[in-house]
Amino acid sequence: MDTSAVNELDLIAMAQGSDDFRRVLVTGEHMQVVVMTIPPGGEIGAETHGDTDQVLYFVDGVGDAILDGETTAVSAGHLVFVRAGTHHNFVNTGDAPLRIASAYAPPEHAPGTIHRTKAEADEAEHH
């Protein structure tokens, strides 16, 4: 899927159709598009991207967005902009998967990355 020939994608359908924790859809020179699925009770994990801005669009589910210690409830239709240097986490507080479409600028993950679970993502990021 990760190709410069891709000019459009059905981002919502792709987010709804993926059960992977993280799936990189397309990577350009300056930006990357990713879909994520957080299971009930799960979280992305607290992190800070020093040089990367991130925007997250919530497709399905409910959760909490925690940015620099401030918590805001999010659900389908919400968009959260995370500026580089902001400590952040997103937690699924519902009974169904929290599905997110996200863009990183510049790219954060290797093109074509698929992490089926958070544990797999954590393992890959620590090596």
MMTF fields as JSON, N, C-alpha, C and O atoms, coordinates in Angstrom:
{
  "mmtfVersion": "1.0.0",
  "mmtfProducer": "UNKNOWN",
  "numBonds": 507,
  "numAtoms": 508,
  "numGroups": 127,
  "numChains": 1,
  "numModels": 1,
  "chainsPerModel": [1],
  "groupsPerChain": [127],
  "chainIdList": ["A"],
  "bondAtomList": [4, 2, 8, 6, 12, 10, 16, 14, 20, 18, 24, 22, 28, 26, 32, 30, 36, 34, 40, 38, 44, 42, 48, 46, 52, 50, 56, 54, 60, 58, 64, 62, 68, 66, 72, 70, 76, 74, 80, 78, 84, 82, 88, 86, 92, 90, 96, 94, 100, 98, 104, 102, 108, 106, 112, 110, 116, 114, 120, 118, 124, 122, 128, 126, 132, 130, 136, 134, 140, 138, 144, 142, 148, 146, 152, 150, 156, 154, 160, 158, 164, 162, 168, 166, 172, 170, 176, 174, 180, 178, 184, 182, 188, 186, 192, 190, 196, 194, 200, 198, 204, 202, 208, 206, 212, 210, 216, 214, 220, 218, 224, 222, 228, 226, 232, 230, 236, 234, 240, 238, 244, 242, 248, 246, 252, 250, 256, 254, 260, 258, 264, 262, 268, 266, 272, 270, 276, 274, 280, 278, 284, 282, 288, 286, 292, 290, 296, 294, 300, 298, 304, 302, 308, 306, 312, 310, 316, 314, 320, 318, 324, 322, 328, 326, 332, 330, 336, 334, 340, 338, 344, 342, 348, 346, 352, 350, 356, 354, 360, 358, 364, 362, 368, 366, 372, 370, 376, 374, 380, 378, 384, 382, 388, 386, 392, 390, 396, 394, 400, 398, 404, 402, 408, 406, 412, 410, 416, 414, 420, 418, 424, 422, 428, 426, 432, 430, 436, 434, 440, 438, 444, 442, 448, 446, 452, 450, 456, 454, 460, 458, 464, 462, 468, 466, 472, 470, 476, 474, 480, 478, 484, 482, 488, 486, 492, 490, 496, 494, 500, 498, 504, 502],
  "bondOrderList": [1, 1, 1, 1, 1, 1, 1, 1, 1, 1, 1, 1, 1, 1, 1, 1, 1, 1, 1, 1, 1, 1, 1, 1, 1, 1, 1, 1, 1, 1, 1, 1, 1, 1, 1, 1, 1, 1, 1, 1, 1, 1, 1, 1, 1, 1, 1, 1, 1, 1, 1, 1, 1, 1, 1, 1, 1, 1, 1, 1, 1, 1, 1, 1, 1, 1, 1, 1, 1, 1, 1, 1, 1, 1, 1, 1, 1, 1, 1, 1, 1, 1, 1, 1, 1, 1, 1, 1, 1, 1, 1, 1, 1, 1, 1, 1, 1, 1, 1, 1, 1, 1, 1, 1, 1, 1, 1, 1, 1, 1, 1, 1, 1, 1, 1, 1, 1, 1, 1, 1, 1, 1, 1, 1, 1, 1],
  "groupList": [{"groupName": "MET", "atomNameList": ["N", "CA", "C", "O"], "elementList": ["N", "C", "C", "O"], "formalChargeList": [0, 0, 0, 0], "bondAtomList": [1, 0, 2, 1, 3, 2], "bondOrderList": [1, 1, 2], "singleLetterCode": "M", "chemCompType": "L-PEPTIDE LINKING"}, {"groupName": "ASP", "atomNameList": ["N", "CA", "C", "O"], "elementList": ["N", "C", "C", "O"], "formalChargeList": [0, 0, 0, 0], "bondAtomList": [1, 0, 2, 1, 3, 2], "bondOrderList": [1, 1, 2], "singleLetterCode": "D", "chemCompType": "L-PEPTIDE LINKING"}, {"groupName": "THR", "atomNameList": ["N", "CA", "C", "O"], "elementList": ["N", "C", "C", "O"], "formalChargeList": [0, 0, 0, 0], "bondAtomList": [1, 0, 2, 1, 3, 2], "bondOrderList": [1, 1, 2], "singleLetterCode": "T", "chemCompType": "L-PEPTIDE LINKING"}, {"groupName": "SER", "atomNameList": ["N", "CA", "C", "O"], "elementList": ["N", "C", "C", "O"], "formalChargeList": [0, 0, 0, 0], "bondAtomList": [1, 0, 2, 1, 3, 2], "bondOrderList": [1, 1, 2], "singleLetterCode": "S", "chemCompType": "L-PEPTIDE LINKING"}, {"groupName": "ALA", "atomNameList": ["N", "CA", "C", "O"], "elementList": ["N", "C", "C", "O"], "formalChargeList": [0, 0, 0, 0], "bondAtomList": [1, 0, 2, 1, 3, 2], "bondOrderList": [1, 1, 2], "singleLetterCode": "A", "chemCompType": "L-PEPTIDE LINKING"}, {"groupName": "VAL", "atomNameList": ["N", "CA", "C", "O"], "elementList": ["N", "C", "C", "O"], "formalChargeList": [0, 0, 0, 0], "bondAtomList": [1, 0, 2, 1, 3, 2], "bondOrderList": [1, 1, 2], "singleLetterCode": "V", "chemCompType": "L-PEPTIDE LINKING"}, {"groupName": "ASN", "atomNameList": ["N", "CA", "C", "O"], "elementList": ["N", "C", "C", "O"], "formalChargeList": [0, 0, 0, 0], "bondAtomList": [1, 0, 2, 1, 3, 2], "bondOrderList": [1, 1, 2], "singleLetterCode": "N", "chemCompType": "L-PEPTIDE LINKING"}, {"groupName": "GLU", "atomNameList": ["N", "CA", "C", "O"], "elementList": ["N", "C", "C", "O"], "formalChargeList": [0, 0, 0, 0], "bondAtomList": [1, 0, 2, 1, 3, 2], "bondOrderList": [1, 1, 2], "singleLetterCode": "E", "chemCompType": "L-PEPTIDE LINKING"}, {"groupName": "LEU", "atomNameList": ["N", "CA", "C", "O"], "elementList": ["N", "C", "C", "O"], "formalChargeList": [0, 0, 0, 0], "bondAtomList": [1, 0, 2, 1, 3, 2], "bondOrderList": [1, 1, 2], "singleLetterCode": "L", "chemCompType": "L-PEPTIDE LINKING"}, {"groupName": "ILE", "atomNameList": ["N", "CA", "C", "O"], "elementList": ["N", "C", "C", "O"], "formalChargeList": [0, 0, 0, 0], "bondAtomList": [1, 0, 2, 1, 3, 2], "bondOrderList": [1, 1, 2], "singleLetterCode": "I", "chemCompType": "L-PEPTIDE LINKING"}, {"groupName": "GLN", "atomNameList": ["N", "CA", "C", "O"], "elementList": ["N", "C", "C", "O"], "formalChargeList": [0, 0, 0, 0], "bondAtomList": [1, 0, 2, 1, 3, 2], "bondOrderList": [1, 1, 2], "singleLetterCode": "Q", "chemCompType": "L-PEPTIDE LINKING"}, {"groupName": "GLY", "atomNameList": ["N", "CA", "C", "O"], "elementList": ["N", "C", "C", "O"], "formalChargeList": [0, 0, 0, 0], "bondAtomList": [1, 0, 2, 1, 3, 2], "bondOrderList": [1, 1, 2], "singleLetterCode": "G", "chemCompType": "PEPTIDE LINKING"}, {"groupName": "PHE", "atomNameList": ["N", "CA", "C", "O"], "elementList": ["N", "C", "C", "O"], "formalChargeList": [0, 0, 0, 0], "bondAtomList": [1, 0, 2, 1, 3, 2], "bondOrderList": [1, 1, 2], "singleLetterCode": "F", "chemCompType": "L-PEPTIDE LINKING"}, {"groupName": "ARG", "atomNameList": ["N", "CA", "C", "O"], "elementList": ["N", "C", "C", "O"], "formalChargeList": [0, 0, 0, 0], "bondAtomList": [1, 0, 2, 1, 3, 2], "bondOrderList": [1, 1, 2], "singleLetterCode": "R", "chemCompType": "L-PEPTIDE LINKING"}, {"groupName": "HIS", "atomNameList": ["N", "CA", "C", "O"], "elementList": ["N", "C", "C", "O"], "formalChargeList": [0, 0, 0, 0], "bondAtomList": [1, 0, 2, 1, 3, 2], "bondOrderList": [1, 1, 2], "singleLetterCode": "H", "chemCompType": "L-PEPTIDE LINKING"}, {"groupName": "PRO", "atomNameList": ["N", "CA", "C", "O"], "elementList": ["N", "C", "C", "O"], "formalChargeList": [0, 0, 0, 0], "bondAtomList": [1, 0, 2, 1, 3, 2], "bondOrderList": [1, 1, 2], "singleLetterCode": "P", "chemCompType": "L-PEPTIDE LINKING"}, {"groupName": "TYR", "atomNameList": ["N", "CA", "C", "O"], "elementList": ["N", "C", "C", "O"], "formalChargeList": [0, 0, 0, 0], "bondAtomList": [1, 0, 2, 1, 3, 2], "bondOrderList": [1, 1, 2], "singleLetterCode": "Y", "chemCompType": "L-PEPTIDE LINKING"}, {"groupName": "LYS", "atomNameList": ["N", "CA", "C", "O"], "elementList": ["N", "C", "C", "O"], "formalChargeList": [0, 0, 0, 0], "bondAtomList": [1, 0, 2, 1, 3, 2], "bondOrderList": [1, 1, 2], "singleLetterCode": "K", "chemCompType": "L-PEPTIDE LINKING"}],
  "groupTypeList": [0, 1, 2, 3, 4, 5, 6, 7, 8, 1, 8, 9, 4, 0, 4, 10, 11, 3, 1, 1, 12, 13, 13, 5, 8, 5, 2, 11, 7, 14, 0, 10, 5, 5, 5, 0, 2, 9, 15, 15, 11, 11, 7, 9, 11, 4, 7, 2, 14, 11, 1, 2, 1, 10, 5, 8, 16, 12, 5, 1, 11, 5, 11, 1, 4, 9, 8, 1, 11, 7, 2, 2, 4, 5, 3, 4, 11, 14, 8, 5, 12, 5, 13, 4, 11, 2, 14, 14, 6, 12, 5, 6, 2, 11, 1, 4, 15, 8, 13, 9, 4, 3, 4, 16, 4, 15, 15, 7, 14, 4, 15, 11, 2, 9, 14, 13, 2, 17, 4, 7, 4, 1, 7, 4, 7, 14, 14],
  "groupIdList": [1, 2, 3, 4, 5, 6, 7, 8, 9, 10, 11, 12, 13, 14, 15, 16, 17, 18, 19, 20, 21, 22, 23, 24, 25, 26, 27, 28, 29, 30, 31, 32, 33, 34, 35, 36, 37, 38, 39, 40, 41, 42, 43, 44, 45, 46, 47, 48, 49, 50, 51, 52, 53, 54, 55, 56, 57, 58, 59, 60, 61, 62, 63, 64, 65, 66, 67, 68, 69, 70, 71, 72, 73, 74, 75, 76, 77, 78, 79, 80, 81, 82, 83, 84, 85, 86, 87, 88, 89, 90, 91, 92, 93, 94, 95, 96, 97, 98, 99, 100, 101, 102, 103, 104, 105, 106, 107, 108, 109, 110, 111, 112, 113, 114, 115, 116, 117, 118, 119, 120, 121, 122, 123, 124, 125, 126, 127],
  "secStructList": [7, 7, 7, 6, 6, 7, 7, 7, 7, 7, 2, 2, 2, 2, 2, 2, 6, 7, 7, 1, 1, 3, 3, 3, 3, 3, 3, 7, 1, 1, 7, 3, 3, 3, 3, 3, 3, 3, 7, 6, 6, 7, 5, 7, 7, 7, 5, 7, 7, 1, 1, 7, 3, 3, 3, 3, 3, 3, 3, 3, 1, 3, 3, 3, 3, 3, 3, 6, 6, 3, 3, 3, 3, 3, 3, 6, 6, 7, 3, 3, 3, 3, 7, 6, 6, 7, 7, 3, 3, 3, 3, 3, 7, 1, 1, 1, 7, 3, 3, 3, 3, 3, 3, 3, 3, 1, 7, 7, 1, 7, 6, 6, 7, 3, 3, 1, 1, 2, 2, 2, 2, 2, 2, 2, 2, 6, 7],
  "xCoordList": [0.825, 0.0, 0.862, 0.429, 2.052, 2.881, 3.59, 4.647, 3.006, 3.568, 3.29, 2.257, 4.205, 3.998, 2.919, 2.459, 2.498, 1.457, 0.062, -0.889, -0.072, -1.369, -1.705, -0.987, -2.789, -3.203, -4.434, -4.667, -5.218, -6.379, -6.65, -6.38, -7.186, -7.583, -8.828, -9.094, -9.587, -10.765, -10.296, -10.375, -9.811, -9.165, -10.088, -9.663, -11.329, -12.275, -12.484, -12.435, -12.717, -12.913, -11.658, -11.752, -10.498, -9.26, -9.079, -8.632, -9.417, -9.333, -10.342, -10.019, -11.549, -12.582, -12.285, -12.733, -11.531, -11.252, -9.981, -9.66, -9.248, -7.99, -8.116, -8.62, -7.659, -7.577, -6.142, -5.871, -5.217, -3.822, -3.639, -4.292, -2.748, -2.434, -1.943, -2.372, -1.037, -0.519, -0.315, 0.264, -0.793, -0.596, -0.284, -1.132, 0.938, 1.341, 0.74, 0.994, -0.053, -0.713, 0.109, 0.258, 0.637, 1.42, 2.43, 2.137, 3.618, 4.682, 5.237, 5.627, 5.266, 5.883, 7.172, 7.604, 7.774, 9.026, 8.829, 9.718, 7.658, 7.436, 6.289, 6.088, 5.528, 4.364, 4.073, 4.494, 3.346, 2.984, 1.562, 1.158, 0.795, -0.575, -0.63, -0.162, -1.214, -1.239, -2.642, -3.318, -3.095, -4.313, -3.928, -3.001, -4.66, -4.398, -5.706, -6.758, -5.622, -6.763, -6.315, -5.394, -6.984, -6.668, -7.804, -8.953, -7.509, -8.57, -9.142, -8.506, -10.342, -10.911, -9.913, -9.309, -9.754, -8.822, -7.377, -6.514, -7.094, -5.732, -5.382, -6.216, -4.148, -3.666, -2.558, -1.964, -2.292, -1.166, 0.127, 1.106, 0.139, 1.343, 1.894, 1.995, 2.245, 2.747, 4.028, 4.928, 4.098, 5.259, 5.358, 4.415, 6.52, 6.768, 7.567, 8.593, 7.107, 7.843, 8.524, 7.853, 9.831, 10.554, 10.459, 10.383, 10.463, 10.478, 9.311, 9.339, 8.291, 7.196, 5.867, 5.513, 5.122, 3.733, 2.868, 3.206, 1.76, 0.864, -0.572, -0.921, -1.39, -2.818, -3.526, -3.199, -4.501, -5.255, -6.733, -7.29, -7.357, -8.795, -9.422, -9.034, -10.391, -11.017, -12.193, -13.164, -12.084, -13.048, -14.174, -15.345, -13.842, -14.815, -14.35, -13.152, -15.297, -14.979, -14.929, -15.203, -14.567, -14.443, -13.156, -12.681, -12.6, -11.368, -11.012, -11.789, -9.815, -9.265, -8.016, -7.168, -7.907, -6.685, -5.993, -6.585, -4.754, -4.0, -2.809, -1.891, -2.834, -1.781, -1.173, -1.85, 0.121, 0.828, 0.047, -0.055, -0.509, -1.191, -2.656, -3.328, -3.178, -4.598, -5.388, -5.02, -6.483, -7.289, -8.567, -9.268, -8.858, -10.08, -10.707, -10.013, -12.008, -12.712, -12.772, -12.988, -12.576, -12.659, -13.552, -13.693, -14.151, -14.98, -14.976, -14.335, -15.696, -15.736, -16.046, -16.98, -15.248, -15.422, -14.495, -14.35, -13.859, -12.919, -11.576, -11.174, -10.897, -9.555, -8.676, -9.051, -7.505, -6.559, -5.239, -4.697, -4.728, -3.432, -2.412, -2.575, -1.365, -0.311, 0.95, 1.564, 1.317, 2.525, 3.785, 3.796, 4.827, 6.112, 6.483, 6.328, 6.977, 7.381, 6.296, 6.568, 5.066, 3.952, 3.94, 3.911, 3.963, 3.849, 2.386, 1.49, 2.137, 0.753, 0.512, 1.431, -0.754, -1.225, -2.696, -3.39, -3.165, -4.573, -5.013, -4.393, -6.091, -6.548, -7.97, -8.829, -8.217, -9.569, -10.332, -9.959, -11.388, -12.203, -13.527, -14.358, -13.737, -15.003, -14.944, -13.951, -16.045, -16.186, -15.913, -15.986, -15.604, -15.341, -13.978, -13.457, -13.399, -12.11, -12.169, -13.17, -11.082, -10.894, -10.085, -8.925, -10.701, -10.05, -9.661, -10.46, -8.409, -7.811, -7.117, -6.45, -7.282, -6.48, -5.54, -5.97, -4.264, -3.276, -2.323, -2.078, -1.792, -0.75, 0.407, 0.203, 1.624, 2.85, 3.612, 3.718, 4.144, 4.971, 6.162, 5.974, 7.368, 7.745, 7.379, 6.952, 7.544, 7.199, 7.884, 9.01, 7.184, 7.677, 8.085, 8.975, 7.446, 7.664, 8.18, 7.994, 8.814, 9.314, 8.143, 7.094, 8.309, 7.237, 6.798, 7.624, 5.476, 4.925, 4.845, 4.456, 5.202, 5.184, 3.797, 2.8, 3.744, 2.521, 2.896, 3.747, 2.255, 2.391, 1.009, 0.073, 0.886, -0.429, -0.914, -2.117, 0.033, -0.324, 0.576, 1.609, 0.18, 1.018, 2.313, 3.372, 2.25, 3.466, 4.452, 5.655, 3.953, 4.81, 5.417, 6.595, 4.617, 5.114, 6.178, 7.219, 5.923, 6.886, 8.203, 9.274, 8.129, 9.335, 10.123, 11.346, 9.443, 10.116, 10.756, 11.832, 10.111, 10.621, 11.778, 12.496, 11.962, 13.064, 14.295, 15.299, 14.226, 15.391, 15.872, 16.834],
  "yCoordList": [-1.198, 0.0, 1.251, 2.288, 1.184, 2.368, 2.679, 2.12, 3.56, 3.887, 5.332, 5.883, 5.946, 7.336, 7.457, 8.564, 6.334, 6.368, 6.528, 6.835, 6.325, 6.45, 7.927, 8.668, 8.354, 9.744, 9.928, 11.02, 8.884, 8.979, 7.626, 6.582, 7.66, 6.44, 6.723, 7.861, 5.675, 5.793, 5.598, 4.503, 6.675, 6.634, 6.101, 5.307, 6.525, 6.065, 4.56, 3.849, 4.068, 2.625, 1.849, 0.759, 2.399, 1.704, 1.643, 0.623, 2.715, 2.714, 1.73, 0.987, 1.721, 0.82, -0.638, -1.538, -0.879, -2.249, -2.838, -3.991, -2.084, -2.582, -2.836, -1.994, -3.993, -4.284, -4.194, -4.493, -3.78, -3.649, -2.439, -1.412, -2.568, -1.443, -0.258, 0.877, -0.532, 0.526, -0.027, -1.1, 0.711, 0.332, 1.601, 2.484, 1.685, 2.83, 2.639, 1.629, 3.604, 3.502, 4.094, 3.482, 5.27, 5.931, 6.87, 7.527, 6.917, 7.767, 8.599, 8.072, 9.909, 10.821, 11.356, 10.931, 12.272, 12.85, 13.656, 13.694, 14.309, 15.218, 14.824, 15.463, 13.777, 13.408, 11.92, 11.274, 11.402, 9.992, 9.846, 10.57, 8.905, 8.627, 7.215, 6.254, 7.118, 5.883, 5.674, 6.644, 4.417, 4.119, 3.282, 2.474, 3.492, 2.779, 2.265, 2.886, 1.12, 0.568, 0.25, -0.538, 0.877, 0.693, -0.126, 0.316, -1.309, -2.139, -1.525, -0.665, -1.96, -1.463, -1.623, -2.681, -0.56, -0.575, -0.324, -0.192, -0.257, -0.063, 1.402, 2.283, 1.646, 3.003, 2.991, 1.952, 4.167, 4.3, 4.228, 3.638, 4.82, 4.872, 6.287, 6.927, 6.766, 8.132, 8.295, 7.459, 9.388, 9.635, 11.119, 11.887, 11.493, 12.85, 12.742, 12.063, 13.402, 13.455, 14.82, 15.84, 14.845, 16.1, 16.992, 18.213, 16.4, 17.189, 16.867, 17.231, 16.195, 15.745, 16.272, 16.066, 16.958, 17.308, 16.108, 15.361, 15.928, 14.806, 15.299, 16.074, 14.842, 15.122, 13.773, 12.863, 13.654, 12.413, 12.704, 13.617, 11.919, 12.014, 10.734, 9.636, 10.875, 9.726, 9.247, 9.973, 8.014, 7.435, 6.711, 6.909, 5.881, 5.103, 5.013, 5.071, 4.872, 4.628, 5.896, 6.996, 5.706, 6.813, 6.639, 5.524, 7.776, 7.698, 9.015, 9.97, 9.046, 10.26, 10.65, 9.808, 11.932, 12.516, 13.203, 14.06, 12.839, 13.423, 14.153, 13.53, 15.49, 16.326, 17.184, 18.013, 16.971, 17.695, 17.687, 18.703, 16.502, 16.31, 16.708, 16.456, 17.321, 17.704, 16.673, 16.314, 16.196, 15.135, 15.708, 16.496, 15.296, 15.69, 14.441, 13.627, 14.29, 13.16, 13.357, 14.468, 12.252, 12.281, 11.142, 10.123, 11.334, 10.298, 10.524, 11.448, 9.674, 9.756, 11.184, 11.813, 11.683, 13.024, 14.056, 15.146, 13.745, 14.678, 14.62, 13.579, 15.756, 15.869, 16.509, 17.512, 15.924, 16.456, 16.735, 15.859, 17.936, 18.328, 18.281, 18.952, 17.491, 17.37, 18.027, 17.519, 19.15, 19.854, 19.111, 18.483, 19.189, 18.598, 19.055, 20.226, 18.113, 18.428, 18.266, 18.393, 17.987, 17.796, 16.354, 15.416, 16.179, 14.837, 14.416, 15.156, 13.24, 12.864, 11.359, 10.543, 11.033, 9.649, 9.667, 10.659, 8.559, 8.4, 7.053, 6.027, 7.063, 5.879, 5.548, 6.429, 4.277, 3.821, 3.626, 2.782, 4.389, 4.299, 3.592, 3.494, 3.1, 2.481, 0.973, 0.355, 0.391, -1.063, -1.584, -2.79, -0.703, -1.074, -0.503, 0.376, -0.981, -0.439, 1.071, 1.596, 1.747, 3.161, 3.192, 2.782, 3.679, 3.685, 5.112, 6.045, 5.248, 6.567, 6.596, 5.638, 7.699, 7.991, 9.121, 10.115, 8.967, 9.919, 10.304, 9.526, 11.515, 11.961, 12.51, 13.25, 12.14, 12.617, 13.462, 13.09, 14.593, 15.422, 15.924, 16.709, 15.505, 14.533, 13.11, 12.9, 12.127, 10.74, 10.26, 10.653, 9.412, 8.894, 7.428, 6.989, 6.666, 5.214, 4.824, 5.555, 3.689, 3.198, 2.953, 2.468, 3.282, 3.018, 1.553, 0.644, 1.346, -0.005, -0.695, -1.862, -0.007, -0.615, -1.122, -0.425, -2.341, -2.893, -3.496, -4.383, -3.009, -3.598, -4.121, -3.341, -5.394, -5.996, -5.676, -5.558, -5.535, -5.264, -4.166, -3.844, -3.597, -2.602, -3.242, -2.622, -4.477, -5.166, -5.31, -5.114, -5.646, -5.746, -4.382, -4.296, -3.325, -1.969, -1.572, -1.029, -1.839, -1.502, -2.239, -1.65, -3.514, -4.314, -3.744, -3.628, -3.391, -2.864, -1.504, -1.206, -0.693, 0.648, 0.65, 1.644, -0.44, -0.521, -1.173, -1.356, -1.528, -2.133, -1.261, -1.608],
  "zCoordList": [0.0, 0.0, 0.0, -0.501, 0.54, 0.682, -0.635, -0.926, -1.415, -2.714, -3.068, -2.686, -3.794, -4.195, -5.254, -5.534, -5.857, -6.88, -6.272, -6.991, -4.965, -4.308, -4.166, -3.496, -4.791, -4.703, -3.833, -3.314, -3.667, -2.789, -2.162, -2.756, -0.96, -0.284, 0.523, 0.909, 0.772, 1.617, 3.053, 3.61, 3.628, 4.933, 6.024, 6.863, 6.017, 7.047, 6.929, 7.933, 5.714, 5.507, 5.894, 6.458, 5.597, 5.951, 7.461, 7.986, 8.166, 9.627, 10.214, 11.141, 9.682, 10.192, 9.86, 10.57, 8.786, 8.355, 8.929, 8.641, 9.732, 10.282, 11.779, 12.522, 12.205, 13.63, 14.139, 15.302, 13.26, 13.659, 14.567, 14.387, 15.539, 16.41, 15.58, 15.79, 14.632, 13.762, 12.363, 12.189, 11.362, 9.963, 9.177, 9.045, 8.658, 7.843, 6.451, 5.794, 6.008, 4.71, 3.584, 2.526, 3.807, 2.765, 3.417, 4.417, 2.833, 3.345, 2.203, 1.161, 2.416, 1.464, 2.049, 3.12, 1.355, 1.825, 3.106, 3.956, 3.253, 4.378, 5.301, 6.333, 4.949, 5.754, 5.606, 4.646, 6.578, 6.595, 7.119, 8.028, 6.546, 6.979, 7.557, 6.946, 8.752, 9.53, 10.086, 10.427, 10.184, 10.94, 12.146, 12.092, 13.244, 14.491, 15.071, 14.916, 15.741, 16.461, 17.877, 18.091, 18.842, 20.261, 20.874, 20.854, 21.418, 21.991, 23.267, 23.877, 23.677, 24.931, 26.078, 26.25, 26.852, 27.971, 27.568, 28.436, 26.267, 25.791, 25.626, 25.833, 25.252, 25.045, 24.004, 23.713, 23.452, 22.532, 23.32, 22.861, 24.497, 25.321, 25.329, 24.283, 26.494, 26.63, 25.829, 25.895, 25.07, 24.22, 23.892, 24.083, 23.395, 22.921, 21.633, 21.593, 20.587, 19.324, 19.264, 19.109, 19.385, 19.475, 18.253, 18.383, 17.066, 15.834, 14.909, 13.733, 15.419, 14.571, 15.075, 16.236, 14.199, 14.489, 14.107, 13.189, 14.81, 14.547, 14.641, 15.531, 13.715, 13.794, 13.836, 13.074, 14.737, 14.884, 14.681, 15.291, 13.818, 13.579, 14.113, 13.717, 15.012, 15.66, 14.823, 14.61, 14.354, 13.412, 14.145, 13.818, 15.123, 15.897, 17.337, 17.613, 18.255, 19.65, 20.48, 19.999, 21.753, 22.702, 23.488, 23.704, 23.914, 24.672, 25.306, 25.294, 25.862, 26.45, 25.683, 25.387, 25.363, 24.821, 25.985, 26.642, 26.245, 27.348, 26.741, 26.207, 26.829, 26.245, 27.345, 27.953, 27.59, 28.645, 29.957, 30.644, 30.291, 31.564, 31.594, 32.594, 30.537, 30.49, 29.706, 28.588, 30.3, 29.696, 29.099, 29.734, 27.858, 27.162, 26.559, 25.95, 26.726, 26.116, 24.599, 24.113, 23.858, 22.401, 21.931, 22.607, 20.763, 20.149, 18.642, 18.142, 17.932, 16.472, 16.027, 16.524, 15.083, 14.56, 15.166, 14.612, 16.293, 16.906, 16.183, 15.664, 16.164, 15.616, 16.679, 17.287, 16.899, 17.875, 17.166, 16.493, 17.315, 16.761, 17.895, 18.914, 17.713, 18.722, 18.158, 17.22, 18.74, 18.287, 18.741, 19.799, 17.942, 18.319, 19.727, 20.074, 20.532, 21.897, 22.938, 24.131, 22.516, 23.456, 23.959, 23.162, 25.274, 25.86, 25.722, 26.128, 25.156, 24.87, 24.983, 24.896, 25.18, 25.194, 24.828, 25.046, 24.268, 23.919, 24.459, 24.178, 25.242, 25.97, 25.542, 25.487, 25.237, 24.908, 26.212, 27.026, 26.416, 27.632, 27.374, 28.277, 26.16, 25.801, 25.763, 26.147, 25.283, 25.18, 23.777, 23.542, 22.856, 21.463, 21.061, 21.748, 19.972, 19.535, 19.28, 18.792, 19.62, 19.305, 18.014, 17.992, 16.936, 15.62, 15.252, 15.345, 14.832, 14.611, 13.253, 12.863, 12.545, 11.359, 11.764, 12.349, 11.454, 11.929, 10.807, 9.886, 10.902, 9.978, 10.798, 11.761, 10.41, 11.027, 10.021, 8.853, 10.461, 9.593, 10.396, 11.325, 10.075, 9.049, 9.483, 10.618, 8.576, 8.898, 10.183, 10.488, 10.919, 12.196, 12.104, 12.833, 11.215, 11.139, 9.757, 8.784, 9.685, 8.402, 7.451, 7.878, 6.167, 5.192, 5.248, 5.336, 5.195, 5.179, 6.523, 6.588, 7.603, 8.935, 9.291, 9.101, 9.809, 10.386, 11.731, 11.808, 12.791, 14.122, 14.493, 14.672, 14.606, 14.881, 16.301, 16.539, 17.246, 18.641, 19.198, 18.612, 20.33, 21.009, 21.463, 21.371, 21.955, 22.398, 21.238, 21.417, 20.069, 18.889, 18.542, 18.198, 18.632, 18.358, 19.378, 19.01, 20.653, 21.704, 21.485, 21.628, 21.142, 20.893, 19.718, 19.793, 18.646, 17.453, 17.734, 17.216, 18.538, 18.802, 19.812, 19.92, 20.542, 21.5, 20.9, 21.587, 19.616, 18.92, 17.819, 17.133]
}
